């Protein structure tokens, strides 16, 4: 369904971000290893791009996990509601049984007392 499509799209985007980040790392290493005098602005640009891609990858990973967290939360709520309903039904049954048996037990206790008094 929709979640499968979103998951595939996120994975595709994560892959593209990782590839871009790897390219940026290779560029950074190439600039440092080339021995050329790199201007401070270029180094700052590479650092900024690197930071941007790291943030983008982190955000993509968070978004990919977000739907799983939401599914777990929905499942947990349903389980909680089901358990609460079952406990309520059980308590209602026990209360009904108790109230059904009380008049019988109560009447028997009165009858035994009145018989012992006579």
N, C-alpha and C positions, 0 to 999 in steps of 0.2 A: 503494500500500500504506500501511502504517503511517507510513512517513516522510513521505509526501505529506500525510497527515492532520495529523501533528505540525507540519509546515512551515506548512500553512494556518492552523492554530490559533495558532502563534507569530506569524505575520504579522498575524492579526486582533488579537492582544493587543498587539503593537507599535503597531499603528494606534491602538488605544484609549489606550495610554499616551501616544503623541504628542499625541493630541487633549486628553487631560487636562493634559499639560504645557503645551500652547498656551493652554488655558483659564487655567491658573495664571499664566502669563506675562501674559496680558491682565488678569487680576485684579491682579497686582502693579503693572502700568503704570497701571491705573485708580486704584488707591489712591494711587500717587505723584502722578499728574496731577490728582487731584480737589482737591488743595489742602487737604483736610480734615486735621486733626491726627490722625495715625494713632498709636495707642498702640504702644509698643515690643513688647508681647506679640503683637499682630497681625502686625507686621512680622516678628517672629521666627517666628511660625507659618507665614507665607507662605514665608519662607526655608527652613524645615524641610520644608514640603511640596514646594517646588521641588527641594530636594536629594533628597528621597525619590523623586520622579518621575524625576529624572535618573539616579539609581542603578537604578531599576526598568527604565528604557529601556536602560541599558548592560547590565544582566543579561539582558534579553530578546534584545538583539542578540547577546550572547555565546552564549546558548542556541541561537539560530537558526543560528549559525555552527558550533556544536559538532558537530552531526551531519555537516556537510560535512567538518570536520576528521577525524572518525572514519572516514568513507567513504574519504577520501584515505589515511589511515593503513592501513586494511585493504587498499586497492588496492596501496599501496606494498609492503606485506608480501607479498602474493600475487605481485607482480612480482619481488620479491627472491627468494622461494622458487622461482619458476619459473626465474629466471636461475641460481640456485645448482644446481638440479636439472640444467639443461641443461649447465652447466659440468662437473658431476660425470659426467654421461653421456659428455661429450666426453673428459674425462680418462680415464675407464674404457675407452673405445674405443681411445684412443691407447695406454694401458698394455697392453691385450689385443693390439693390433697389434704393439707393440714386443716383448712376450714371445713372440708367435707367430713373429716374424721372427728373433729372437736365435738360436735353435738352428740355423736354416738358415744364417745368416751365420757363426755360430761354427763350424759343421761345415765350411763352405767354407774358412774360414781355416785350420783344422787340416789339411785335405786338401792345400791348396796348400803348406803348410810341410813336410808329410811328403814330398811329391813333390819338393821342391827339395833335401831332405836325401838322397834316394836316388840 
